[in-house]
């Protein structure tokens, strides 16, 4: 059966625990954007997810979304960013429903395999979804994607389980080489079947726009040097040293705006008052507003703290900023070492000390236009979701037996 002009045979069944509830939701937006790009390449895509009352099921942009019931509504704490606390530990409530959630998703996975006979099963997050490899017949290829936090659990007490999952996988995919390196410590054999595929960005939402108009939209003085950070207010985002760095940039008229919400908000508010830094917490914003903030900025700073126990797969904001033509200052975390070219589209900082951050921001502010052009060129070559889909299609083709494509 032909399902498209690009890939006339591949039918992929995805299994995950996070996905946008609807078109406007910001829960793991990269998942939906990736799957939509696969559909546009002619790949037939179904995704199995834990059911929650917020999730819009059915056909969404060509992706068949199936929610799996596993617990009464008041106990639906599995997935969608709810399973882990601010310190990246599994919540007791999530642990309590884990057996039910995995059993129900495993049953649905088997049913979908029998009914639709997918060419590939793609499991997102080594743990816990990787445990569902047990529900996949040996003759069906399995692709496992690691997205960050799962690398920590794979290297902990669940290492033996993770090792079996990685051995069963026909291909292992991650957005950064850092994650794959960590998983290779668990199971060295993945080096021969692993693929670094950086996340993309939605070029329709994150498209270059006038800085002047963007500043009018977000209400920022045109003369201000606008330094921007976007992300959850949690320790691993490195926002504390970033705020401290602003005290070293007083002569630049630089103001820091932080878009996002999270459990560290009070800590950051106290630090801002103590340091008298020119910093404003903007709070969580719709994605189109985030795009406007990026367009208004002179530099986007991503000072994530390297932590082998709390790995950041992207962050996706990195590619979104490149799509907007914004210079990047980033630490050696996630995708940054794979896509940031020194003095071309931004700067990598070897340390997340305030001094290192301030020095890099100062350099980026002086070369905003030049680095912005480099950022756009980088995005054009690696950042579009269509590029991601093309590379994933290549992974699928590499594991699907030739006889099934005839």
C-alpha positions, 0 to 999 in steps of 0.5 A: 500500500502506498502512503505517500510519494516519499516513503511508500511502505514505512508504517511507524508505531510510536510509543511515548509518555509526553505529547502536546495535549492540543495544538496550543499546548507546550508539553513536549512540542518537539514530539508533535512537530517531528511526527507531523514532519514524518507524515509530510514525508508520506510515512504512516504514523500512529502514537500510543500515549497514556490517556489524560483528560486533556489529551485530544485523541484521534487524527491530528495533522495526519498523526493518529493519537491513541490515549490508553486508559490506565487509572481513574482521572484523579490518579493520572500522574503518568507522563506529560512532565508530571512523573518527575519532580523538580529534582528529576526524581520519580514522584511516588504517585507516578511510581504507584501507577507505573505498573498499570500504565505500562501494562495497559500501554503494552496491551494496546501496543500488542493490539496495534501491532496485530491490527496494523502490522507496523514496519517499525516500532519507535519507543521514546525514552529508554526508560520507561517506554523501552520496557515495552520492547517485551511486547514487540515481536522479534521480527519487527524492528525497534528504534529507541529514542533517548531524550535526556532524563532517561539516560540518568535512570539507564545508568542507575539501578535500572542499568541491567534493564536498560542494557537489555532494552538497548541490546534489543533495539535495532537503532538508538537515536538521540538529539545529542552525542552527549546522551549517546555517549552516556548510554554507550557506558551502559551498553557499548554495542550501541555505538554501531547503531546509534544516530545523532539527530538534533531536534528541529524547530517549527519554522512557521512559528519561529521565523525571522521578524523585525526586531523593532516590531518585536520590541514594540510587541513585547514592550522593550525599549529599542535602545536596550541590549536585550539578553534572553533566556527561555526555559523552566525555572529549574537548577539545571538551566543555569539561571542563577549564574546567568543572573549573577553575570548580569552584574558584570555587564552594567556598562553594556546597558544589557537587560536580561529577560527570562521567559518561563516558569518553574519551582525555582522562581522564588529563589531567582526573585530573591537573587534578583533583589539581592544583586540589584541586577537588571533582570525580569522574570516574564513567566510562561508565554505562548510559543508565538510570544516566545518567538517575539521575545527571541526576535526582540533579543540581541542574544539568547543565552542557554547556560545549562549546567552539565549534570550526568544525572540530569541530562538535557537533550536539547534544549529545543529553544536552541534550535528555535533561536537559530531559526530566528537568526539570534546569536547563541551563548551556550554551555557544553550541554545537549545539542549545543556542542553539535550545532554551535560554531565558535564565532560563526553563530555564537559562543560555547562557554567552558564554564557556567561561572558568571565571569565566563557567561558575562564575557561570552555575552559581551562578545555576542552583543558586539557581533549581533548582526554577523552571528545572527546571519550565521545562526540562520545559515546553521538552521537552514542546514540542520534545523528544519523538522523536514531534515529531522524527518528525512534522517529518521526515515533513513534510520527506519529504512536501515532497519526494515527488512528489504522484503517488507518494502517490496 
